[in-house]
Amino acid sequence: MGKVIVVAQQKGGSGKTTLAVNLAIALVQQGLRVAMVDSDPQGSLGRWFMARMERDGAADVEFATASAWGVAYECRKLRASHDVVIVDTPPKADSDLRPALREADLVLVPVMASQMDLWATDGVLDLVARESGRALIILNRMATGTRLADQIAAAAEQVARVAEARLANRVAYAETLGQGRAAVEQRGPAEREVRALAQEVLADLARDGEQGAAA
């Protein structure tokens, strides 16, 4: 059975779709079978997928859309035939998010370098604690080496686990997304950041599987 990764954050503009896309393609490049589910009515992930199809003429990831309450069905169906299912969710933290969280083996919560973004995690983390209990904060669009980035990183560690890998504020992420591509598909700092994050996420999922088997 495949693993389900849900990307959630109640604050808009946190980079959920960018994170979902780059993680998915990084995992595909490692030979994993990856499916993506867009449950955000804005449909940014779907637009990225269509741009990728038009560019390549074929899909290297499977794509599905679902309403908030249809996510559970799609996840259960797709995890039977894929190694990883990544769910992009709407920017909110309410009862509509619960079905996705119940299916999640891991919830990724992107946080940008601002106190308001960190505050916005409270509602999501509260829901995660009730539904799945496994959240990992991803420091996203960070200005590396700044005092603010370090302060937000330190504060984030007080509320949840924080990934060691960080995604910096790079033009490559926005440029490639609009082209139906991912930053991990071109050489450079962004590629290295995403690969490091993908390895960390896979290691986290593997540890969870080992603990489950031991239990």
C-alpha positions in Angstrom: 0.0 0.0 0.0 1.3 3.4 -0.9 1.8 6.3 1.5 -0.4 9.5 1.5 1.3 12.9 2.0 -1.1 15.8 2.6 0.2 19.4 2.0 -1.9 21.7 4.2 -1.7 25.3 5.5 -4.6 27.6 6.2 -2.8 30.7 5.0 -2.9 31.4 1.2 0.3 32.0 -0.7 2.4 29.6 1.5 3.6 27.6 -1.5 1.6 24.4 -1.0 1.3 23.7 -4.7 4.9 24.4 -5.4 6.0 22.1 -2.6 3.6 19.4 -3.8 4.8 19.6 -7.4 8.5 19.6 -6.6 8.3 16.7 -4.1 6.2 14.7 -6.6 8.7 15.0 -9.4 11.7 14.4 -7.1 10.0 11.1 -6.1 9.2 10.2 -9.7 12.9 10.7 -10.6 13.7 8.1 -7.9 11.6 5.6 -9.7 8.5 5.8 -7.5 4.9 5.6 -8.8 3.4 9.0 -7.8 -0.2 10.2 -7.9 -1.4 13.7 -7.1 -4.9 14.8 -5.9 -6.0 18.4 -6.2 -8.7 19.3 -3.7 -8.2 23.0 -3.9 -11.0 24.7 -5.9 -8.5 27.2 -7.2 -7.1 24.4 -9.3 -3.5 25.5 -9.6 -2.2 21.9 -9.4 -4.6 20.9 -12.2 -3.3 23.8 -14.4 0.3 22.7 -13.8 -0.6 19.2 -14.8 -2.3 20.2 -18.0 0.7 22.4 -18.9 2.9 19.4 -18.3 0.7 17.2 -20.5 0.8 19.7 -23.3 4.6 20.0 -23.0 5.4 16.3 -22.8 2.4 14.7 -24.4 2.3 12.1 -21.6 2.1 12.1 -17.8 4.8 10.8 -15.5 2.4 11.3 -12.5 -1.2 10.4 -12.2 -3.6 13.2 -11.5 -7.1 13.4 -9.9 -9.3 16.1 -8.5 -11.6 15.7 -5.6 -13.9 17.7 -3.4 -13.0 17.9 0.3 -15.2 14.9 1.1 -14.1 12.9 -2.0 -10.5 12.9 -1.0 -10.7 9.8 1.1 -12.1 7.8 -1.8 -9.4 9.0 -4.2 -6.6 8.4 -1.7 -7.7 4.8 -1.0 -8.0 4.0 -4.7 -4.7 5.6 -5.7 -2.6 4.2 -2.8 -3.5 0.7 -4.0 -1.6 1.3 -7.2 1.0 4.0 -6.3 3.9 4.3 -4.0 3.1 7.8 -2.9 -0.1 9.9 -3.2 0.3 13.7 -2.6 -2.7 15.8 -1.8 -2.8 19.5 -2.3 -5.5 21.1 -0.1 -7.4 24.4 0.1 -5.9 27.2 2.2 -8.1 26.7 5.2 -8.3 24.7 8.4 -11.8 23.5 9.0 -14.0 20.4 8.9 -13.4 20.1 5.1 -9.8 19.4 5.7 -10.4 16.4 8.0 -11.1 13.7 5.4 -7.6 14.4 3.8 -5.9 14.4 7.2 -7.5 11.1 8.2 -5.9 9.5 5.1 -2.5 11.1 5.7 0.6 9.1 6.7 2.4 12.5 6.9 1.2 16.1 6.7 3.6 18.7 5.3 2.9 22.3 6.5 4.8 24.9 4.5 5.7 28.1 6.5 7.3 31.2 5.1 9.6 33.5 7.0 7.0 35.6 8.8 5.4 35.3 12.2 2.0 35.5 10.6 2.7 32.4 8.6 3.8 30.6 11.7 0.7 31.7 13.6 -1.4 30.3 10.7 -0.1 26.8 11.4 -2.0 26.7 14.7 -5.4 25.6 13.2 -3.8 23.0 10.9 -1.6 21.5 13.6 -4.6 21.3 15.9 -6.5 19.3 13.3 -3.5 17.1 12.5 -3.2 16.3 16.2 -6.8 15.2 16.2 -6.9 13.2 13.0 -3.4 11.9 12.1 -0.9 13.2 14.6 2.1 13.4 12.1 3.0 16.8 10.9 6.3 18.2 9.5 6.8 21.9 9.1 8.6 22.8 5.9 10.4 26.2 5.9 9.6 27.6 2.5 10.6 30.7 0.5 13.2 31.4 3.1 15.8 34.1 2.7 18.8 32.1 3.7 21.3 33.3 6.3 19.0 36.1 7.7 18.1 36.7 11.3 14.4 36.5 10.5 14.7 33.1 8.9 16.6 31.7 12.0 14.0 33.3 14.3 11.1 31.7 12.5 12.9 28.3 12.4 13.6 28.4 16.1 9.9 29.4 16.8 8.6 26.7 14.5 10.5 24.0 16.5 8.5 25.0 19.5 5.2 24.0 17.9 6.0 20.9 15.7 8.7 18.9 14.0 10.6 21.0 11.5 12.4 19.5 8.4 16.1 20.1 8.2 15.9 20.7 4.5 14.7 24.2 3.6 13.4 25.7 0.4 14.8 29.1 -0.4 13.0 32.1 -2.1 14.2 31.3 -5.6 12.8 32.5 -9.0 13.3 28.9 -10.3 10.3 27.6 -8.3 7.8 30.1 -9.8 9.2 29.9 -13.4 9.2 26.2 -13.7 5.7 25.8 -12.2 4.2 28.0 -14.9 5.9 25.8 -17.5 4.5 22.6 -16.3 7.9 21.7 -14.9 9.5 21.5 -11.5 12.6 23.2 -10.2 14.1 19.9 -9.3 14.3 19.2 -13.1 17.0 21.8 -13.7 20.4 21.9 -12.2 21.0 24.4 -9.4 20.4 25.2 -5.7 16.7 24.6 -6.0 17.3 21.1 -7.3 19.6 20.3 -4.4 17.1 21.7 -1.9 14.2 19.6 -3.2 16.2 16.4 -3.4 17.3 16.9 0.2 13.7 17.4 1.3 12.5 14.3 -0.7 15.1 12.2 1.0 14.1 13.5 4.4 10.4 12.9 3.7 11.1 9.3 2.5 13.2 8.6 5.6 10.4 9.9 7.8 7.8 7.7 6.1 10.1 4.7 6.3 10.6 5.2 10.1 6.9 5.4 10.5 6.5 2.1 8.6 9.1 0.4 10.8 7.4 1.6 14.0 4.1 0.4 12.7 5.5 -3.0 11.9 7.1 -3.2 15.4 3.8 -2.3 17.0 
